[in-house]
């Protein structure tokens, strides 16, 4: 195995996604400040950021209530502790509504920054979370709940 592949495997489910989101928000902010002349200066973007952020917060918080009702772990660093697979509610539309919510929060942040380079943070978040969080989580859930996860995967997309 190549050294880079070993590093990537070691990173799987090791960094809390909210921390990844905050780091990506910092990257967006830094990139927006790097080329200030590219700033868009559009009040419409600011108004769009509000509903996007509200949706992002809802998608990040409501699934946690579903996990609590199902009495299963919400800890993204310990998918092996899942006691059952949540597949109702928001999980009928996305297998990862919490990560989708975090991505929407980054989109709202990019809209607030009014800078095209701020979208780099969003893209980086989606790439990181897909490769180092979602894929490993799905591997564990598929092993723990083979039939239920196969049904969920067949009917529900990973993101949207």
C-alpha positions in Angstrom: 0.0 0.0 0.0 1.3 3.5 -0.9 2.2 5.8 2.0 -0.5 8.3 1.0 -3.2 5.5 1.0 -2.1 4.4 4.5 -2.4 8.0 5.7 -5.9 8.3 4.2 -7.0 5.1 5.9 -5.6 6.3 9.2 -7.6 9.5 8.9 -10.9 7.7 8.3 -13.5 8.7 11.0 -10.7 10.4 13.0 -11.6 14.1 12.6 -15.0 15.3 13.7 -16.9 16.7 10.7 -17.9 19.9 12.5 -14.2 20.6 13.0 -13.6 19.9 9.3 -16.4 22.3 8.5 -14.9 25.0 10.6 -11.4 24.5 9.0 -13.0 24.7 5.6 -14.8 27.9 6.6 -11.4 29.3 7.6 -10.0 28.4 4.2 -13.0 30.1 2.6 -12.4 33.2 4.6 -8.7 33.3 3.9 -9.2 32.8 0.2 -11.8 35.6 0.1 -9.3 37.9 1.7 -6.5 36.9 -0.6 -8.0 38.5 -3.7 -10.4 41.2 -2.4 -10.9 42.6 -5.9 -12.8 39.5 -6.8 -15.5 40.3 -4.2 -18.9 40.3 -5.8 -20.6 43.0 -3.7 -24.2 41.8 -4.3 -26.8 42.3 -1.6 -28.9 39.5 -3.1 -26.2 37.0 -2.0 -26.5 38.2 1.6 -30.3 37.6 1.5 -29.8 34.2 0.0 -27.4 33.2 2.7 -30.1 33.5 5.4 -32.5 30.7 4.2 -29.5 28.5 3.2 -28.1 28.8 6.7 -31.5 28.1 8.3 -31.9 25.0 6.1 -28.3 24.0 7.0 -29.0 24.3 10.7 -32.2 22.4 10.5 -30.6 19.6 8.5 -27.8 19.5 11.0 -29.9 19.4 14.1 -33.2 17.5 13.2 -31.4 14.2 12.4 -29.8 14.3 15.9 -33.3 14.1 17.3 -34.1 11.1 15.2 -30.9 9.4 16.4 -31.9 10.2 20.0 -35.4 8.7 19.5 -33.8 5.6 17.9 -31.4 5.4 20.9 -28.4 5.0 18.7 -25.1 6.9 18.5 -24.7 10.2 16.8 -21.0 10.2 17.2 -19.4 10.3 13.7 -16.1 9.0 15.1 -17.7 5.7 16.3 -20.0 4.4 13.6 -19.4 0.9 15.0 -21.5 1.8 18.0 -24.7 2.2 16.0 -27.4 0.1 17.5 -29.8 0.5 14.6 -29.9 2.1 11.1 -32.1 5.3 10.9 -33.8 5.3 7.6 -37.0 7.4 8.2 -37.7 11.1 8.3 -34.9 13.1 6.6 -33.1 9.9 5.9 -35.7 9.1 3.2 -34.2 11.9 1.1 -30.5 11.8 2.0 -28.3 9.2 3.7 -26.3 12.0 5.2 -28.6 15.0 6.1 -26.2 16.2 8.9 -23.3 16.5 6.5 -25.6 18.1 3.9 -26.6 20.6 6.6 -22.9 21.4 7.3 -22.3 21.8 3.5 -25.3 24.2 3.4 -23.8 26.2 6.2 -20.5 26.5 4.2 -22.5 27.6 1.2 -24.2 30.2 3.3 -20.8 31.3 4.6 -19.5 31.6 1.0 -22.6 33.7 0.1 -21.9 36.0 3.0 -18.3 36.3 2.0 -19.4 37.2 -1.5 -16.4 35.7 -3.1 -16.2 32.9 -5.7 -13.0 31.4 -4.1 -15.0 30.9 -0.9 -16.6 28.0 -2.6 -13.3 26.1 -2.4 -14.0 25.5 1.3 -17.4 23.9 0.4 -15.8 21.7 -2.2 -13.0 20.7 0.2 -15.6 19.8 2.9 -17.6 17.6 0.5 -14.5 15.8 -0.7 -13.1 15.3 2.8 -16.3 14.1 4.4 -17.2 11.9 1.5 -13.9 10.1 1.4 -12.9 10.1 5.1 -16.2 10.0 6.9 -19.1 8.8 4.7 -17.4 6.0 2.9 -16.0 4.5 6.1 -19.3 4.9 7.9 -21.1 3.2 5.0 -18.6 0.3 5.2 -19.4 -0.2 8.9 -23.2 0.2 8.5 -23.2 -2.2 5.6 -21.4 -4.8 7.7 -23.6 -4.2 10.8 -27.0 -4.0 9.0 -26.5 -5.6 5.6 -30.1 -6.0 4.4 -31.3 -2.7 5.9 -28.3 -0.7 4.5 -28.7 -2.3 1.1 -32.4 -1.2 1.0 -31.5 2.3 2.2 -28.7 2.6 -0.4 -31.0 1.4 -3.2 -33.7 4.0 -2.5 -31.8 7.0 -1.0 -28.8 8.9 -2.4 -25.7 9.6 -0.5 -26.1 13.4 -0.5 -29.4 14.3 -2.3 
